[in-house]
Every structure is written in structure tokens, then in C-alpha cells.
């Protein structure tokens, strides 16, 4: 699919619009079982846009399978695929070929971002798939967290406009697309949106927002950016899950400490502290595995693009929240152990005193006799 940008009054754009819907479904997915159970293939390593020998490699590449087309109420027919990540995230991408002008692309962006509930439409499809492969889910979640993200890709040509010219001539429309807003934005807001831009060549441009991105690039370059945006959103889902999980754990521990006071409760503190520490170790292991599931080897541009995408969607913020709550939980664990040790020490002192009293009683009774 090609994309051309003319300088005439009637500008024709050609490209594709993608919607990414992701669900955090379980603690882990057995990719080997999914690979055997579904008509799937392993996703290829992202193709890097420049010619230097640099790669982005997954530690455990996701398993990819086809999906039936999704028909929207407006008549659009979206082609789709589904990806399964080993750290429990299922990612669905639907894609629509686009042809039109800037105004129609701005209107489409606004309608898709705000008027179409893709997560509600896609979740039953994903649940049906996973019900057929329930053995592949390790510790499935009753409630799924979800994220959606929109990518608007215009494909450039060898004789394409430069990124600087495109930004100068159509910066307002690009900002509207990234924000999903039909109304004309203020110059300050446009500048704010366009600050989150990155280019490698003079003729490519990526503008990253918190819920949408605009790509002006070749097919190979856009493929790399799309996979990195997909990965960043999956990381956001994971850290959102750990944040909620830790919030619930800390709340339960605090409630337990408030309800159960006194010596007997303190004596049972070690058991509760051990359970808390076990959960903390599990979460730390899972977060480390999720955080290290992709590696950037020698490709500094891909690493910069990922850091920009992760920052815009909020991965560092949630990662910091999780780290803070892990630290709070770790401090709480040590405090619980300290309280238990104090109770144990007090109990041992009482025992020693009782033993001494008994010996004194026997000694006194012996002398009296």
C-alpha cells in the first residue's frame, strides 16, 4: 500500500489506520500450547528501517494467529490478528486501509478514538479463543484490565515530503489526529503534541501521544514503530495490574493489623509476614520478566523510540508506583517480623520468669518441709 502527499489543493493520502486492543488475562501464557492449539505463527523480529546490522529481539517472541474481520457500524471492514505474550497479555490489532484527505483522516481519528468502544467488541472474541485453550493460561484473572491505542500510518515515497515540511504544512492536522479531536487546537496545544516527535531519516516522522500515534514512514519503518508501540502498551497493562494487586495486598494487611491487636495477633504475625513476602517475591519476579521480555541490541534509534512511547503512554509512572508499593510492602514485612520477634522475646522472658518462680516455690517448700 502506498501513500502520497500532493502539494495541490486536493491532497490525497493513502495509508492505514490501526487499532490496538490489549487485555491482561493471566499471570502467564504457555506459548508452546497456544502454538500447537491454534493456527498460529511466531512473530518475526522487527525489521529495522536503516541498513546497519542492528536488531530488536524478544526473549520469547509472541505467538500470532489470524482473526475474522471486524465490521463496524459505519461499514468499515477491519482485518485483524491476535498475539499471545508469555507474560499473560493478549494483543489484538485491527487494520483498515485508508484513502482520503486530511480532513477525512481527522474525522476518522475522532470517531474511532471517542465513539467506538473497541474493547467491548473485542473482549468476547478473545474470551472465546481462550476458553478453547484454557490449559494455556496460568492463574487466569477473573477481571481483565484493557488498553486500546490507535496508530495512523501514512506511507511515504522516495520523493516524499520531508518531515520538517510535513510538520510545517500539516502540523495542526497531525496534532488533531494524535489527540482525536475534530476542533482546531490552540498553537500551544499543537506545539505540546509535536514535542513528542522523532525521526531517523529526513523523510520519516513519528508523533507519539498517550492514546494515539501518527506515523509517516515506509512499511518497514512503520512495522518497527507499531511493534514497539504495541510492546509499550503491553508493559503499561502489566504495571497497571501489579499496581492494583499491590494496592489490594497492602489494604488487606493494614486492615488485618487494625482488626487484630494484642499478643495472640502478634504471635500470628510471622505467618502473615511470610505470606506477604512470598507474594512480593512473586511480583518482583514477574515484573522483572515482563520488563526484560524485549531487548534492544545495538539499535539506539529503536531504543529511543521505545522510551518515548513508554513515557507517553505512562509506563515509567506506573513502574515507579509499583516500585514504591513494593518498597512499602517490604518495609511492612520487616516491621511485622520485628513485631513478631518482640512478641517472641517477651514470651520467652515470661517463660523464663515462670520457670524461676516454680523453682523458687519448690525450693521454699523444700525448706519448709
SEBA-539491 format. One record per residue (C-alpha): residue in three letters; y, z, x. Coordinates in steps of 0.25 Angstrom, whole numbers, plus 2048, in hexadecimal, padded with zeros to 3 digits. Each point is the difference from the previous one (the first is absolute). Layout:
# residues N
REC   res    yy    zz    xx
REC   ALA     Y     Z     X
...
This chain:
# residues 369
REC   res    yy    zz    xx
REC   UNK   800   800   800
REC   UNK   80D   7FC   806
REC   UNK   80E   806   7FE
REC   UNK   80D   7F8   801
REC   UNK   80E   805   800
REC   UNK   80A   7F5   7FD
REC   UNK   80F   800   802
REC   UNK   804   7F9   7F3
REC   UNK   805   807   7F4
REC   UNK   7F2   800   7FA
REC   UNK   7F8   808   80A
REC   UNK   7F1   7FE   7FE
REC   UNK   7F7   80C   805
REC   UNK   7F1   800   802
REC   UNK   7F7   80B   804
REC   UNK   7F8   80B   7F9
REC   UNK   802   80E   7FA
REC   UNK   7F6   80B   802
REC   UNK   7FE   80D   7F9
REC   UNK   7F8   80B   808
REC   UNK   7FA   80B   7F7
REC   UNK   7F8   80B   807
REC   UNK   7F8   80C   7FC
REC   UNK   7FB   80C   807
REC   UNK   7F2   801   7FA
REC   UNK   7F8   809   809
REC   UNK   7FF   808   80D
REC   UNK   7F9   7F4   807
REC   UNK   7F9   7F3   7FC
REC   UNK   7F3   7FB   806
REC   UNK   804   7F2   804
REC   UNK   7F2   7FC   804
REC   UNK   7FB   803   7F2
REC   UNK   80C   7F8   7FA
REC   UNK   7FE   7F5   809
REC   UNK   7F1   7FE   7FB
REC   UNK   803   803   7F2
REC   UNK   80C   7F7   7FD
REC   UNK   803   7F1   803
REC   UNK   809   804   80C
REC   UNK   804   7FD   80D
REC   UNK   807   808   80C
REC   UNK   80E   7FD   801
REC   UNK   804   7F9   80D
REC   UNK   809   805   80A
REC   UNK   80F   7FD   7FD
REC   UNK   804   7F3   807
REC   UNK   80D   803   808
REC   UNK   80B   7F7   7FF
REC   UNK   804   7FE   80F
REC   UNK   7F7   7FA   80A
REC   UNK   7FE   80C   80A
REC   UNK   7F2   806   800
REC   UNK   802   80C   7F7
REC   UNK   7F9   805   7F4
REC   UNK   800   80A   7F5
REC   UNK   7F2   806   7FE
REC   UNK   7FA   809   7F6
REC   UNK   7F7   80B   804
REC   UNK   7F7   7FD   7F4
REC   UNK   805   7F3   7F9
REC   UNK   801   801   7F1
REC   UNK   7F6   7F8   7F7
REC   UNK   806   7F5   7F8
REC   UNK   7FB   7FA   7F3
REC   UNK   805   7F7   7F5
REC   UNK   806   803   7F3
REC   UNK   802   7F9   7F3
REC   UNK   80E   7FA   7FD
REC   UNK   80A   809   7F9
REC   UNK   807   7FA   7F5
REC   UNK   80E   806   7FD
REC   UNK   807   800   7F2
REC   UNK   809   7F5   805
REC   UNK   7F5   7F7   803
REC   UNK   7FF   801   80F
REC   UNK   7F2   7FF   806
REC   UNK   7FF   809   80C
REC   UNK   7F5   7FE   80A
REC   UNK   7FA   80D   806
REC   UNK   7F7   807   80A
REC   UNK   7FC   80F   802
REC   UNK   7FF   807   80D
REC   UNK   7F8   80D   803
REC   UNK   805   809   80B
REC   UNK   7F6   80A   806
REC   UNK   80A   80C   7FE
REC   UNK   7FF   7FF   7F1
REC   UNK   80B   7F6   7FC
REC   UNK   7FE   7F4   7F8
REC   UNK   80A   7F5   801
REC   UNK   802   7F4   7F6
REC   UNK   809   7F4   803
REC   UNK   804   7F6   7F6
REC   UNK   808   7F4   804
REC   UNK   808   7F5   7F8
REC   UNK   805   7F3   806
REC   UNK   80F   7FF   7FE
REC   UNK   809   7F4   7FF
REC   UNK   80E   801   7FB
REC   UNK   80E   804   804
REC   UNK   806   80D   805
REC   UNK   804   804   7F2
REC   UNK   7F2   7FF   7FA
REC   UNK   7FB   808   80C
REC   UNK   809   80B   7FE
REC   UNK   7FD   801   7F1
REC   UNK   7F1   7FF   803
REC   UNK   801   80C   80A
REC   UNK   808   808   7F6
REC   UNK   7F6   7FD   7F5
REC   UNK   7F4   803   809
REC   UNK   805   80D   806
REC   UNK   805   807   7F4
REC   UNK   7FA   7F9   7F3
REC   UNK   7F1   7FE   804
REC   UNK   7F7   80C   802
REC   UNK   7F6   7FA   80A
REC   UNK   7F9   80E   803
REC   UNK   7FD   802   7F1
REC   UNK   7FA   7F2   7FF
REC   UNK   7F8   800   80D
REC   UNK   7FB   80E   800
REC   UNK   7F5   7FD   7F5
REC   UNK   7FB   7F4   809
REC   UNK   7FF   809   80C
REC   UNK   7F9   80B   7F9
REC   UNK   7F6   7F6   7FA
REC   UNK   7FD   7FB   80E
REC   UNK   7FE   80E   806
REC   UNK   7F7   804   7F4
REC   UNK   7F6   7F5   804
REC   UNK   800   806   80F
REC   UNK   802   80F   7FD
REC   UNK   7F7   803   80C
REC   UNK   80A   7FA   80A
REC   UNK   80A   80B   7FC
REC   UNK   800   80D   808
REC   UNK   807   80B   7F8
REC   UNK   806   7F8   7F5
REC   UNK   80D   805   7FA
REC   UNK   802   802   7F1
REC   UNK   80E   7FC   801
REC   UNK   805   7F4   808
REC   UNK   80D   7FF   807
REC   UNK   806   7F2   800
REC   UNK   80B   7F8   807
REC   UNK   805   7F2   7FD
REC   UNK   808   7F7   809
REC   UNK   806   7F2   7FE
REC   UNK   801   7F5   80B
REC   UNK   809   7F4   7FE
REC   UNK   7FC   7F5   80B
REC   UNK   808   7F3   802
REC   UNK   7F9   7F8   80A
REC   UNK   809   7F9   80B
REC   UNK   7FE   7F3   807
REC   UNK   802   7FB   80E
REC   UNK   80E   7FB   7FC
REC   UNK   803   80D   7F8
REC   UNK   80D   807   7FF
REC   UNK   801   80C   80A
REC   UNK   7FF   80E   7FB
REC   UNK   80F   802   803
REC   UNK   804   7F4   7F7
REC   UNK   7F7   804   7F5
REC   UNK   805   80E   800
REC   UNK   80E   7FB   800
REC   UNK   7FE   7F6   7F5
REC   UNK   7F7   808   7F7
REC   UNK   801   80F   805
REC   UNK   804   804   7F2
REC   UNK   7F4   7FA   7F9
REC   UNK   7F6   805   80B
REC   UNK   806   80E   7FD
REC   UNK   7FE   7FF   7F1
REC   UNK   7F2   7FB   802
REC   UNK   7FC   80C   809
REC   UNK   807   80A   7F6
REC   UNK   7FA   7F8   7F4
REC   UNK   80E   800   7FA
REC   UNK   806   7F5   7F7
REC   UNK   80E   805   801
REC   UNK   809   7FD   80C
REC   UNK   7FF   80B   80B
REC   UNK   80C   805   807
REC   UNK   803   7FC   80E
REC   UNK   7FD   80D   805
REC   UNK   7F2   800   7F9
REC   UNK   7FD   7F2   805
REC   UNK   803   805   80E
REC   UNK   7F7   80C   7FE
REC   UNK   7F5   7F7   7FC
REC   UNK   802   7F6   80B
REC   UNK   800   80B   80B
REC   UNK   7F1   801   7FE
REC   UNK   7FD   7F2   805
REC   UNK   7F8   7FB   80C
REC   UNK   7FE   7F2   807
REC   UNK   7F8   7FB   80B
REC   UNK   804   7F2   801
REC   UNK   80E   7FA   7FB
REC   UNK   7F9   7FA   7F4
REC   UNK   7F9   80C   7FA
REC   UNK   805   80C   7F9
REC   UNK   7F9   80C   7F9
REC   UNK   809   80A   7F8
REC   UNK   7F8   80C   7FC
REC   UNK   803   809   7F4
REC   UNK   7FA   80D   7FB
REC   UNK   7F9   7F8   7F4
REC   UNK   801   7F1   804
REC   UNK   802   7F7   80C
REC   UNK   806   7F2   803
REC   UNK   7F9   7F7   80A
REC   UNK   805   7F3   805
REC   UNK   7F5   7FC   80A
REC   UNK   7F4   7F7   802
REC   UNK   7F3   802   7FA
REC   UNK   7FA   807   80C
REC   UNK   80C   808   802
REC   UNK   801   805   7F2
REC   UNK   7F1   803   800
REC   UNK   802   80A   80B
REC   UNK   80C   806   7F9
REC   UNK   7F8   801   7F3
REC   UNK   7F5   807   806
REC   UNK   809   80A   807
REC   UNK   807   803   7F3
REC   UNK   7F3   802   7F9
REC   UNK   7FC   80A   80B
REC   UNK   80D   808   800
REC   UNK   7FE   801   7F1
REC   UNK   7F2   805   801
REC   UNK   805   80A   80A
REC   UNK   80A   805   7F6
REC   UNK   7F5   802   7F6
REC   UNK   7F8   808   809
REC   UNK   80B   809   804
REC   UNK   804   802   7F2
REC   UNK   7F2   804   7FD
REC   UNK   800   80A   80B
REC   UNK   80E   806   7FC
REC   UNK   7FB   802   7F2
REC   UNK   7F3   806   805
REC   UNK   806   80A   809
REC   UNK   80B   804   7F6
REC   UNK   7F4   804   7F6
REC   UNK   7F9   807   80B
REC   UNK   80C   808   804
REC   UNK   803   803   7F2
REC   UNK   7F2   805   7FD
REC   UNK   800   809   80D
REC   UNK   80E   806   7FC
REC   UNK   7FB   803   7F2
REC   UNK   7F3   806   805
REC   UNK   808   809   80A
REC   UNK   80A   804   7F5
REC   UNK   7F4   804   7F6
REC   UNK   7F7   807   809
REC   UNK   807   80B   808
REC   UNK   7FA   80D   806
REC   UNK   7F5   803   809
REC   UNK   7F4   7F9   7F9
REC   UNK   808   7F3   7FF
REC   UNK   804   801   80F
REC   UNK   7F1   802   804
REC   UNK   7FD   7F2   7F9
REC   UNK   80C   7FA   807
REC   UNK   7F7   7FA   80B
REC   UNK   7F7   7F8   7F7
REC   UNK   80D   7FA   7F9
REC   UNK   806   7FD   80E
REC   UNK   7F3   7F9   805
REC   UNK   800   7F7   7F4
REC   UNK   80F   7FD   802
REC   UNK   7FE   7FD   80F
REC   UNK   7F4   7F7   7FC
REC   UNK   809   7F8   7F7
REC   UNK   80B   7FF   80A
REC   UNK   7F6   7FA   80B
REC   UNK   7FB   7F6   7F6
REC   UNK   80E   7FC   7FC
REC   UNK   805   7FF   80F
REC   UNK   7F3   7F7   803
REC   UNK   803   7F7   7F4
REC   UNK   80F   7FE   803
REC   UNK   7FD   7FD   80F
REC   UNK   7F5   7F6   7FC
REC   UNK   80A   7F9   7F6
REC   UNK   80B   801   809
REC   UNK   7F8   7F9   80B
REC   UNK   7F9   7F6   7F8
REC   UNK   808   7F4   805
REC   UNK   804   7FE   80F
REC   UNK   80B   7F8   806
REC   UNK   7FC   7FA   80D
REC   UNK   80B   7F9   808
REC   UNK   807   7FB   7F4
REC   UNK   80D   807   800
REC   UNK   806   7F8   7F5
REC   UNK   7F5   803   7F6
REC   UNK   802   80F   804
REC   UNK   80F   7FF   7FD
REC   UNK   7FD   7F9   7F3
REC   UNK   7F6   80B   7FC
REC   UNK   80A   80B   804
REC   UNK   80B   7FA   7F8
REC   UNK   7F7   7FE   7F4
REC   UNK   7FA   80E   801
REC   UNK   80E   806   801
REC   UNK   805   7F9   7F4
REC   UNK   7F4   803   7F6
REC   UNK   801   80F   805
REC   UNK   7F3   802   809
REC   UNK   807   808   80A
REC   UNK   807   809   7F5
REC   UNK   7F2   803   7FA
REC   UNK   7F9   802   80D
REC   UNK   80B   80A   804
REC   UNK   7FD   807   7F3
REC   UNK   7F1   801   802
REC   UNK   803   805   80F
REC   UNK   809   80B   7FB
REC   UNK   7F6   804   7F5
REC   UNK   7F4   800   80A
REC   UNK   809   809   809
REC   UNK   803   809   7F4
REC   UNK   7F1   801   7FC
REC   UNK   7FC   802   80F
REC   UNK   80A   80C   801
REC   UNK   7FB   805   7F2
REC   UNK   7F2   7FF   806
REC   UNK   803   809   80C
REC   UNK   808   80A   7F7
REC   UNK   7F4   801   7F7
REC   UNK   7F7   802   80C
REC   UNK   809   80B   805
REC   UNK   800   807   7F3
REC   UNK   7F1   800   800
REC   UNK   800   805   80E
REC   UNK   809   80B   7FD
REC   UNK   7F8   804   7F4
REC   UNK   7F3   800   808
REC   UNK   807   808   80B
REC   UNK   804   80A   7F5
REC   UNK   7F2   800   7FA
REC   UNK   7FA   803   80E
REC   UNK   80A   80B   802
REC   UNK   7FC   807   7F3
REC   UNK   7F1   7FE   803
REC   UNK   802   807   80E
REC   UNK   808   80B   7F9
REC   UNK   7F5   802   7F6
REC   UNK   7F6   801   80A
REC   UNK   808   80A   808
REC   UNK   802   808   7F4
REC   UNK   7F1   800   7FD
REC   UNK   7FD   804   80E
REC   UNK   80A   80C   7FF
REC   UNK   7FA   804   7F3
REC   UNK   7F2   801   805
REC   UNK   805   807   80D
REC   UNK   807   80A   7F7
REC   UNK   7F4   802   7F7
REC   UNK   7F7   802   80C
REC   UNK   809   80A   806
REC   UNK   801   808   7F3
REC   UNK   7F1   800   7FE
